[in-house]
């Protein structure tokens, strides 16, 4: 049983100097014992002042320049870490002062291989951020009986990482979900949820960034389905999304025609446009995934490093 284990916080970052400052300001004042904590920032080939921002704090600053991937950056941090527990957070997240204490607490149970914290919405500064909060992009769900992890707020036991393997750094998206499934399927360890371990997530500020975000989500769905032999269930979902896209186009057109373009009407116009952005990003991401996998036939990002993936548990959950 681990009581007050040592913890390494691994934070990958690329070109997010301003956001990184807010995150580190909150990390260095955590109420977890300082002597049991190390913070590792891994710069993933930034071209702005991100490394300079990190160097102003009492952190270990590493660089991952060969592979431009947050999973590769996390792996580099893990390899250089010393903690019994590895905690993960993203640079666009601001942890509560008791975040780490609450995130680590469930590990007193040896059956727990990983812990997922709560991701709340940071106060919006743009309409886009306000609308993103409505669709709850970080809601976690079961997938065929298995829980997921989101590395914006999660912790994994080092022994579980050693046994299951690190992140598949060849994956462009979905690597955190893949790791969570391997921990549960291969090691038969549980993923606990700590509602009290809270971070605030700063959502994407503009529609183009939201499109990119949901495009990645769509691609990861197809990629994970290919890797785990689950192909075939997305076509009906995409047809429903296409019908929804048509509805959002009509709604936006109707509101545009009937609403004066005054400030108080911007949100009324923005909502269907935002939903159109979300669904279009998701559908195009899935189409890209289907093309890349040749309709679930191959993993185009095959990793030469051996990572054992077990079949998913049978369940009626999608």
PyMOL commands that set and color helices and strands:
alter all, ss='L'
color gray80, all
select helices_A, chain A and resi 17-27+34-36+50-55+70-79+99-108+127-135+158-164+175-187+207-227+234-258+263-292
alter helices_A, ss='H'
color red, helices_A
select strands_A, chain A and resi 7-13+37-43+60-63+85-89+93-95+112-121+153-157+190-201
alter strands_A, ss='S'
color yellow, strands_A
deselect
rebuild
show_as cartoon
